[in-house]
Amino acid sequence: MNQQYSTVARRATSVLETNKVLRNTYMLLAMTLLFSAFTAAVSMFLKMPPMTYLISVIGAMVIAMFILPRFANSTAGIGIVFLVTGLLGFGLGPILSLYAALPNGSNIITMSLAGTGVIFIGLSAYALISKKDFSFLGGFLMVGFLMVLLAAIANIFLQIPAMSLAISAVVIMIMSGFILYDTSRIVQGGETNYVLATIGLYMTIFNIFVSLLQILGIMGNDD
């Protein structure tokens, strides 16, 4: 009987911990998205050059990969998350300025924001409600990400619009898979650090938004 009560208690504690990680993750994610919007607006106001995007992305990725993991279990980790997301938002400013200058630029930006929101909310809700284990996607998503990264690097030199369109579409699919994978890991108890969970989900949102901008921008130019 005592063993049964102990098992029930452990399960209850596990559920509470999972709910806490989910709550903290989405709270921090919401704050970082707002902060990114602010830094993007500052970047647009300062009229930063397009090269700012590449520099900011490289800097943010280096910090996220090599510095953040060392501080993920401390309050400093939260500050680093804001630094990374703020840098990405600042780098996004020049890109948004370029699209805003297009005849239908405001529509492209609005549709990209709406599409990103629908994809993220829809897939997150599905993973949370269904509670399915999507850990099996991990290897496939990583291989897919590496392949599309190589294709993107190649297209820097090739400059093929159709290839850019295909790459952006594949990125959206891969990032959508990561939303299911990352959310599932939290629900299943595989991810207990909300700082790392936040940065993972933020990266998926950022990449989906940028990819939608590229797709809608290319389609708009075709029109």
Residue pairs with C-beta under 8 A, 6 or more apart in sequence:
14 189
17 189
17 192
18 186
18 187
18 189
21 186
21 191
21 192
21 193
21 194
21 197
22 128
22 186
22 187
24 194
25 186
25 194
25 197
25 198
25 201
28 78
28 81
28 194
28 195
28 198
29 198
29 201
29 202
31 82
32 81
32 82
32 85
32 198
32 202
33 85
33 202
33 205
35 82
35 85
35 86
35 89
36 85
36 86
36 88
36 89
36 92
36 206
37 89
38 89
39 86
39 87
39 89
39 90
39 93
40 89
40 90
40 92
40 93
40 96
41 93
42 90
42 93
43 52
43 89
43 90
43 91
43 92
43 93
43 94
44 93
44 94
44 96
44 97
44 100
46 93
47 97
48 90
48 93
48 94
49 94
50 94
50 95
50 98
52 90
52 91
52 93
52 94
53 91
53 92
53 94
53 95
54 91
55 91
56 87
56 88
56 90
56 91
56 92
57 88
57 91
59 87
60 84
60 85
60 87
60 88
60 91
63 80
63 83
63 84
63 87
64 84
64 199
64 203
67 80
68 77
68 80
68 81
68 84
68 195
68 196
68 199
69 196
71 77
71 80
72 193
72 195
72 196
73 193
73 195
77 195
78 195
81 195
81 198
81 199
81 202
84 199
84 202
85 199
85 202
88 202
88 206
92 206
92 210
95 210
95 213
96 109
99 105
99 108
99 109
99 213
99 217
100 106
100 109
102 108
102 217
102 220
104 220
108 213
108 216
108 217
108 220
109 213
111 212
111 216
112 209
112 212
112 213
112 216
113 209
115 208
115 212
116 205
116 208
116 209
116 212
119 172
119 176
119 179
119 208
120 179
120 201
120 204
120 205
120 208
123 176
123 179
123 180
123 183
124 179
124 183
126 180
127 134
127 179
127 180
127 183
127 184
127 187
128 183
128 187
131 187
131 188
132 184
133 184
133 188
134 177
134 180
134 181
134 183
134 184
135 181
135 184
135 185
135 188
135 190
137 177
137 180
137 181
138 181
140 177
141 174
141 177
141 178
141 181
144 170
144 174
144 177
145 174
148 167
148 170
148 171
148 174
151 163
151 167
151 170
152 167
155 163
155 164
155 167
161 218
164 214
164 218
165 214
165 215
165 218
168 211
168 212
168 214
168 215
168 218
169 211
169 215
171 207
171 208
171 211
172 207
172 208
172 211
172 212
172 215
175 203
175 204
175 207
175 208
175 211
176 204
176 208
178 200
178 203
178 204
179 201
179 204
182 191
182 197
182 200
182 201
182 204
183 201
184 190
185 191
185 197
186 197
191 197
191 200
